[in-house]
Amino acid sequence: MSESKKSGFLSKSLGACTGYKATADRIILATAEGKVEVIVYTPEIIRVRICPKGIAVNEHSYAVINQQQKVKFSVKETAANIKLQTSAVKLVIDKAAVRFSFYTLDGKLINADDKSFGSSVIGTEVTTYKALQADERFIGLGEKTGNLDRKGTAHTNWNTDKFGYAVDADPIYMSIPFYMGLHNQLCYGIFFDNTFKTKFNFGASNNRFASFSAEGGDMNYYFIYGKHVSGIIENYTWLTGRMEMPPLWSLGLQQCRYSYYPDTEVLNVARTFREKKIPADVIYLDIHYMDSYKVFTFHPERFADPLKMTNELRAQGFKTIVILDPGIKVEKGYKVYDEGVAKDYFVKYPNGENYSGEVWPGWSHFPDFTNPEVRNWWAEKIKFYKDNGIDGYWNDMNEPAAWGQSPPDLIEFDYEGHKTSHKQAHNVYGMQMARSTHMGAKQTQKDLRPFTLNRAGYSGIQRYTASWTGDNIASDEHMLCGVRLVNSLGLSGVAFAGYDVGGFAGEAAPGLFAKWIVLGAFSPLFRCHSMINSKDAEPWAFGEETEEISRNYIGLRYRLLPYIYSTFFESTQNGMPVARSLAIQHAFDEKVYEPRYQNQYYFGQAFLVPPVESCKEFAKIYLPESNWYDLHSGKSFTSGEHIIEMRAERFPLFVKGSSIIPMQSLVQSTVEQPDEVLELHIYKGEEPNAFVYYEDDGTSNEHEKGVYFKRTISYHPEQKTLTLSKKEGGAGSKFKTIKLYLHSFSKSLKLKVNNAPVKAFSGDYQFIAPVSSFDPFYTASSEDMIEKNVAFTTIENAHHEIKITW
């Protein structure tokens, strides 16, 4: 690149454009130092690919699944620049020194290269420098610790096994090179699709630029425009894919420990949940279920008859999930090892020898999941677990991790037939293991939906698996850090994510566990997990008060399953996360980025959750522009800052005005059917709102064939109407009637259903039974406990349009 003088390790930028041509879907530019392709994917998505010396490293992408659409765009050349314009965005390319500037159609600057540096190369490292805009903020980048606003920080993407990571540690387990920039009421996204070790600098140690770089490969990024953050997330997940509809049981409580064994202990834990009437759906088996930590085995004494155990669990309404590690023990006579060696399926040194790293089984070889044949082989092996009654799969240690945390860079991978080193394959290894396990689960379970959980990942991981934030610590700092990690993953396309409730390492105090359970109940993935040689960490292990609090909030989650399931359906359609950073809806509200408020998030569209440390009895919270209600009391709040009591037994959860919340009766697991009454809660608000209600059988893939029940519920306050659209899909609802609750409406409502008057009642409504024995402030008439202004009526859940007026 043109500034080169003596050393290959000086920064060399592109230099001047020496020629270009336009085709039906792109512009191809030549410079003295490389080739540049500008490819129009959609009107909002433009790919910029810069190949140093004009040679492309590798066109294959593990992340991108949708290719460019046919898009109309214009190209105009002047003496100074080349202008490309779609129906959504305008790109200006400077010719004298190739630089890219993106504008709105009315001429507002969205994003621009630094005028002096643009894109450059230092040795094999490629970097793009973007000029910082006035008051620009940066959000996203997936599983990254730190503040919601990443301005002034730098981050590295290199999947890392980080046990008990600090709350400011970087990197940790997952690499998602996608972020969003926000300034001057404008939003954009950058997805840097490069699987080498990448670095992102958002104005750290400089006041001039934000940059993103990779140690090797091409400068290959997608500029994504959207008028709102939600639109950018939708475009990004169109490009990299969205999650499939998960099985309903995976949205219930999942209980894990390192480790439950032998089988009698597993059954006892399940039995205790049922005896204590604490709802739950899943029990995990950690590494001690295996024979000498060998994957695709069961310990012959601890789990002598795994199928008998899983059948007993199934009879109690529990699914069973097992952990899978990629390390295959080097042991002749171990079938999986022998097959892998015979078929040449393991990662190798350049001389052809199999690489060995030490993990749980001892010295181990590692399947090359970037080889399609190896993925198919691994997928076939999943049948072993299915034959033993296993329902789900938990992929761990797949960064890949080995003791010492330094797999050699020279080891080689197939990379879809484009052989490469560990440098390029490392960040996608865990994703491809998840892909293979997911494929195996689908093949063996036939028409049943798979569930997999995965630790490491790369952009697009959401297509195959749910994710969790790894080996956290039982502390307030980690509880709040986990919330930010899940919210950031949601900003980056991973809608189904969670953390180890209660903390994996260490021991949570009862008060901490109680508040963590509340947050877990309002997290996409709800999993409790604890470490070996620590105290028991089931909900009943922390005393009667914490047990009761846990029972209540876990029960509330199960009652909210119609709302949660519908929210997951929305995620499959547009990529919107389930746990939603306030920055999605309030991108330019400075308050949501303040450290004391940045942990707050929406759970779906209705609930605002304000996490705080367990030691705080009172805290200041921030409610964005809207009208609000306390979930427990129905007390109304205006937008702004409020001092709120933070007792775990009545943890403050807020409902946004105009919200629509469907609920069901309490069940002990998703195997148990709720009663036939759907509760539909409407909260008075000034803004119109719509909620897409969705249900299917919760387990099969019949919904892909149109066997589901869906309808849009629309609230119009000015028209004083609530409309339930005609149902869509080939299935009926499991709910025969609807009990409609109207919160904070007039008690003298004169309701009509499709113009026929119906009788309305009014009374109290509580979402959680009071913990009166532990709550000295509770009285039956306490104003902060009992909602006094709820009107309700019962109507038939007909398939035709239902219009309710008042």
Sequence and secondary structure as in RCSB ss.txt:
>XXXX:A:sequence
MSESKKSGFLSKSLGACTGYKATADRIILATAEGKVEVIVYTPEIIRVRICPKGIAVNEHSYAVINQQQKVKFSV
KETAANIKLQTSAVKLVIDKAAVRFSFYTLDGKLINADDKSFGSSVIGTEVTTYKALQADERFIGLGEKTGNLDR
KGTAHTNWNTDKFGYAVDADPIYMSIPFYMGLHNQLCYGIFFDNTFKTKFNFGASNNRFASFSAEGGDMNYYFIY
GKHVSGIIENYTWLTGRMEMPPLWSLGLQQCRYSYYPDTEVLNVARTFREKKIPADVIYLDIHYMDSYKVFTFHP
ERFADPLKMTNELRAQGFKTIVILDPGIKVEKGYKVYDEGVAKDYFVKYPNGENYSGEVWPGWSHFPDFTNPEVR
NWWAEKIKFYKDNGIDGYWNDMNEPAAWGQSPPDLIEFDYEGHKTSHKQAHNVYGMQMARSTHMGAKQTQKDLRP
FTLNRAGYSGIQRYTASWTGDNIASDEHMLCGVRLVNSLGLSGVAFAGYDVGGFAGEAAPGLFAKWIVLGAFSPL
FRCHSMINSKDAEPWAFGEETEEISRNYIGLRYRLLPYIYSTFFESTQNGMPVARSLAIQHAFDEKVYEPRYQNQ
YYFGQAFLVPPVESCKEFAKIYLPESNWYDLHSGKSFTSGEHIIEMRAERFPLFVKGSSIIPMQSLVQSTVEQPD
EVLELHIYKGEEPNAFVYYEDDGTSNEHEKGVYFKRTISYHPEQKTLTLSKKEGGAGSKFKTIKLYLHSFSKSLK
LKVNNAPVKAFSGDYQFIAPVSSFDPFYTASSEDMIEKNVAFTTIENAHHEIKITW
>XXXX:A:secstr
 TT  S TTS EE   EEEEEE SSEEEEEETTEEEEEEE SSSEEEEEEEETT  S    SS          EE
EE SSEEEEE SS EEEEETTTTEEEEE TTS EEEEB TTTSEEEETTEEEEEEE  TT EEEE SS  S SS 
TT EEEE     TT  TT  S SB   EEEEEETTEEEEEEE   S EEEEESTT SSEEEEEESSS EEEEEEE
ESSHHHHHHHHHHHH       GGGGS EE  TT  SHHHHHHHHHHHHHTT    EEEE GGGSBTTBTT   T
TTTS HHHHHHHHHHTT EEEEEE S EE  TT HHHHHHHHHT B B TTS B  EEETTEEEE B TTSHHHH
HHHHHHTHHHHHTT  EEEE STTT  TTS   TT EE TTTS EEHHHHHHHHHHHHHHHHHHHHHHHHTTB  
 EEESSB TTGGGT EEE  S BSSHHHHHHHHHHHHHHHHTT  SEE EET SBS   HHHHHHHHHHHHTSSS
 EE   TTS   SGGGG HHHHHHHHHHHHHHHHTHHHHHHHHHHHHHH   SEEEHHHH TT GGGGSTTTTT 
EEETTTEEE    TT SEEEEEEEEEEEEETTT  EEEEEEEEEE  GGG   EEETT EEEE    SSTTS   
SEEEEEEE  SS EEEEEEE  SSBSGGGGT  EEEEEEEETTTTEEEE   BSS   S  EEEEEEETS TT  
 EETTEE   EEE   SS   GGG TT  TT TTT    EEEEEEE  SS EEEE 
